[in-house]
Amino acid sequence: MRRYSAFAIAREALRYHQGWERAWRAPEPKSSYDVIIIGGGGHGLATAYYLGRNFGITNIAIIEKGWLGGGNTGRNTTIIRSNYLQDPSAAIYEKSRSLYETLSQDLNYNVMFSPRGVMMLAQTHHEVRGYQRTAHANALQGVATEFISPQRVKELCPILNIDGPRYPVLGALWQARGGTARHDAVAWGYARACSDMGMDILQQCEVTAVRRENGQVTGVDTTRGSINCKKLGIVVAGHSGQVAEMAGFRLPVESLALQALVSEPIKPCMDVVVMANTVHGYMSQSDKGEMVIGGGTDGFNNYTQRGSFHHIEETLRALVETFPMISRLKMLRQWGGIVDMTGDRSPIISRTPLGNCFINCGWGTGGFKAIPGSGWAMAELIANGTPGALAAEFGMDRFRQGRFIDESVAAGVAH
Ligand SMILES: Cc1cc2nc3c(=O)[nH]c(=O)nc-3n(C[C@H](O)[C@H](O)[C@H](O)COP(=O)(O)OP(=O)(O)OC[C@H]3O[C@@H](n4cnc5c(N)ncnc54)[C@H](O)[C@@H]3O)c2cc1C
């Protein structure tokens, strides 16, 4: 595959852009692969990429029922940070954040990583104590983060009202190298690199059954025929419960819709990401100028990948005291994705009751930031059959053993 470069752009500009190749091939399924990954979102594609790059395994099919990144990967608000409280979380999210730093160069694809800084506002005394504790934990974990004063918050984000009557800003947990990236580009960049290594990306191909024999997976049935495999990775986020059921086991995961919305585009007014977890809303500004706004999950389990009016009202009502300017903004569009929530709000990267079947799920409302690190850890698990240091604590047996990695209690939010 030809590399993207400034020289390539200049060359193509001179010949009316006729020479660009397809970013990835659209092959017919083969009868058999060494590894099948179900799910062509960021985590599935990153898993395949690191299987190829780190372990030389390239006879892989990535099977996607819709289009690449059409699940949560293309529906999220792209916040990237790693300042989690618990050691296993901080380790995998920081690995991921550090991979994002050079992902564009590694993939030769501009994923528009923008380390503009992420602040999590402390608007109650409880949050002040909680975030100070996280800042100390992060110092021990080697994650660069700090607790900053309300004045510094105002300097970094002048449109914030720090003197609200109900929720004044008392400080914030600030991660200067957190930020955002372009979500589709992350999926497309990994896909292009996987295809370049000879892997098959099968879109519009739904897995309808997992074939098993003597406690092992032998292959999958799909809407494009049956395909055999030696190992299977299930990486389907909100649909994990359904695919696990096809494989004959149950997961401690619930599926809920998480919604987000964007405003009309306005001039640049905010160059950091702000999360207000007490009122439960967060906001950043996209390169197009739209204010990207998100809030909490729906209050009931469902599989509806769409927005609803109550969410616009709830989220904007929550944020308007802290961001008075949004009261005068028109909202342009909204959408929803199905997130997979575990009881401790931490992911599952795990072996399963089937010997050659592995699962990666449970990233819930906060897995975009984890894509590179999760792919790295899942590839290690599939290649070796046992988890490496990054995934060691995220096995699903922790729920049976009561060994939770409780980030929801730690942060009040897991985005
Ligand atoms: C509104 C919203 C905002 C969010 N904001 C953030 C944020 O700011 N920061 C952050 O870090 N995270 C955020 N997230 C969470 C993040 O988007 C997800 O954790 C992450 O994208 C999950 O990636 P994935 O690759 O596991 O799943 P997905 O991208 O959903 O990919 C799974 C794929 O599996 C496919 N699939 C399912 N069943 C089958 C089948 N039977 N056969 C074949 N294919 C199948 C689906 O079509 C899908 O494409 C947000 C999520 C939403 C919905």
The ligand as an SDF file (V2000), in Angstrom:
LIG
                    3D

 53 58  0  0  0  0  0  0  0  0999 V2000
  -22.7140    8.6960   22.8590 C   0  0  0  0  0  0  0  0  0  0  0  0
  -21.4490    8.0360   23.3020 C   0  0  0  0  0  0  0  0  0  0  0  0
  -20.4180    8.8110   23.8200 C   0  0  0  0  0  0  0  0  0  0  0  0
  -19.2180    8.2210   24.2280 C   0  0  0  0  0  0  0  0  0  0  0  0
  -18.1990    9.0340   24.6290 N   0  0  0  0  0  0  0  0  0  0  0  0
  -16.9860    8.4980   24.9190 C   0  0  0  0  0  0  0  0  0  0  0  0
  -15.8910    9.3550   25.2080 C   0  0  0  0  0  0  0  0  0  0  0  0
  -15.9980   10.5780   25.1900 O   0  0  0  0  0  0  0  0  0  0  0  0
  -14.6910    8.7760   25.4850 N   0  0  0  0  0  0  0  0  0  0  0  0
  -14.5420    7.4290   25.5070 C   0  0  0  0  0  0  0  0  0  0  0  0
  -13.4220    6.9740   25.8100 O   0  0  0  0  0  0  0  0  0  0  0  0
  -15.5660    6.5930   25.1950 N   0  0  0  0  0  0  0  0  0  0  0  0
  -16.7780    7.0890   24.9030 C   0  0  0  0  0  0  0  0  0  0  0  0
  -17.8260    6.2760   24.5680 N   0  0  0  0  0  0  0  0  0  0  0  0
  -17.6480    4.8070   24.6410 C   0  0  0  0  0  0  0  0  0  0  0  0
  -16.9680    4.2810   23.3880 C   0  0  0  0  0  0  0  0  0  0  0  0
  -17.6070    4.7540   22.2420 O   0  0  0  0  0  0  0  0  0  0  0  0
  -16.9730    2.7410   23.3750 C   0  0  0  0  0  0  0  0  0  0  0  0
  -16.5330    2.2250   24.6070 O   0  0  0  0  0  0  0  0  0  0  0  0
  -16.0630    2.2020   22.2820 C   0  0  0  0  0  0  0  0  0  0  0  0
  -16.2370    2.9000   21.0790 O   0  0  0  0  0  0  0  0  0  0  0  0
  -16.3390    0.7420   22.0730 C   0  0  0  0  0  0  0  0  0  0  0  0
  -15.6340    0.3230   20.9370 O   0  0  0  0  0  0  0  0  0  0  0  0
  -15.8130   -1.1290   20.3950 P   0  0  0  0  0  0  0  0  0  0  0  0
  -14.9030   -1.2940   19.2360 O   0  0  0  0  0  0  0  0  0  0  0  0
  -15.6940   -2.0830   21.5260 O   0  0  0  0  0  0  0  0  0  0  0  0
  -17.3400   -1.1830   19.9820 O   0  0  0  0  0  0  0  0  0  0  0  0
  -18.1120   -0.7300   18.6730 P   0  0  0  0  0  0  0  0  0  0  0  0
  -17.4850    0.4370   18.0080 O   0  0  0  0  0  0  0  0  0  0  0  0
  -19.5470   -0.6260   19.0270 O   0  0  0  0  0  0  0  0  0  0  0  0
  -17.8710   -1.9780   17.7130 O   0  0  0  0  0  0  0  0  0  0  0  0
  -18.5050   -3.2180   17.8740 C   0  0  0  0  0  0  0  0  0  0  0  0
  -18.9500   -3.6740   16.5160 C   0  0  0  0  0  0  0  0  0  0  0  0
  -19.4560   -4.9950   16.5950 O   0  0  0  0  0  0  0  0  0  0  0  0
  -20.4160   -5.1260   15.5790 C   0  0  0  0  0  0  0  0  0  0  0  0
  -21.2470   -6.3060   15.8610 N   0  0  0  0  0  0  0  0  0  0  0  0
  -22.1350   -6.4890   16.8730 C   0  0  0  0  0  0  0  0  0  0  0  0
  -22.7260   -7.6930   16.7800 N   0  0  0  0  0  0  0  0  0  0  0  0
  -22.1880   -8.3090   15.6870 C   0  0  0  0  0  0  0  0  0  0  0  0
  -22.4050   -9.5630   15.0420 C   0  0  0  0  0  0  0  0  0  0  0  0
  -23.3080  -10.4500   15.5140 N   0  0  0  0  0  0  0  0  0  0  0  0
  -21.6820   -9.8470   13.9260 N   0  0  0  0  0  0  0  0  0  0  0  0
  -20.7810   -8.9740   13.4300 C   0  0  0  0  0  0  0  0  0  0  0  0
  -20.5560   -7.7500   13.9770 N   0  0  0  0  0  0  0  0  0  0  0  0
  -21.2540   -7.4330   15.0910 C   0  0  0  0  0  0  0  0  0  0  0  0
  -21.1920   -3.8270   15.6460 C   0  0  0  0  0  0  0  0  0  0  0  0
  -21.8670   -3.5580   14.4400 O   0  0  0  0  0  0  0  0  0  0  0  0
  -20.0810   -2.8220   15.9360 C   0  0  0  0  0  0  0  0  0  0  0  0
  -19.6150   -2.1390   14.7950 O   0  0  0  0  0  0  0  0  0  0  0  0
  -19.0570    6.8130   24.1660 C   0  0  0  0  0  0  0  0  0  0  0  0
  -20.0960    6.0210   23.6580 C   0  0  0  0  0  0  0  0  0  0  0  0
  -21.2740    6.6210   23.2140 C   0  0  0  0  0  0  0  0  0  0  0  0
  -22.3750    5.7600   22.6580 C   0  0  0  0  0  0  0  0  0  0  0  0
  1  2  1  0
  2  3  1  0
  2 52  2  0
  3  4  2  0
  4  5  1  0
  4 50  1  0
  5  6  2  0
  6  7  1  0
  6 13  1  0
  7  8  2  0
  7  9  1  0
  9 10  1  0
 10 11  2  0
 10 12  1  0
 12 13  2  0
 13 14  1  0
 14 15  1  0
 14 50  1  0
 15 16  1  0
 16 17  1  0
 16 18  1  0
 18 19  1  0
 18 20  1  0
 20 21  1  0
 20 22  1  0
 22 23  1  0
 23 24  1  0
 24 25  2  0
 24 26  1  0
 24 27  1  0
 27 28  1  0
 28 29  2  0
 28 30  1  0
 28 31  1  0
 31 32  1  0
 32 33  1  0
 33 34  1  0
 33 48  1  0
 34 35  1  0
 35 36  1  0
 35 46  1  0
 36 37  1  0
 36 45  1  0
 37 38  2  0
 38 39  1  0
 39 40  1  0
 39 45  2  0
 40 41  1  0
 40 42  2  0
 42 43  1  0
 43 44  2  0
 44 45  1  0
 46 47  1  0
 46 48  1  0
 48 49  1  0
 50 51  2  0
 51 52  1  0
 52 53  1  0
M  END
$$$$
